[in-house]
Amino acid sequence: MVDQKLRKVLAGQAHRIKPFLVIADAAVRESHLEAIRAQFTTHELIKVRILGESKETIDVAAREICETIGCDLIARTGHMAVFYLAKD
């Protein structure tokens, strides 16, 4: 779990990151999860664009990624979601 101070720092760092993946229709597939896992092998902080019809569908997709991967959602603004997974 990320505390508020670290979340703020990471959100600031995320401004410089470009999204590496676009998820259409807020439908998270296994191939998306594999790409996210692969990205986390080299990066702790990633940005994903999640396209959906409503905020709720985007939030559901972001939560699904967090629960499946075990990462933290740092920020979600519009269609952009920032995820963090600390290296062990």
Secondary structure as UniProt FT lines:
FT   HELIX           4..14
FT   TURN            15..16
FT   STRAND          21..23
FT   HELIX           24..26
FT   HELIX           30..40
FT   TURN            41..42
FT   STRAND          45..50
FT   HELIX           55..69
FT   STRAND          72..77
FT   TURN            78..79
FT   STRAND          80..84
//
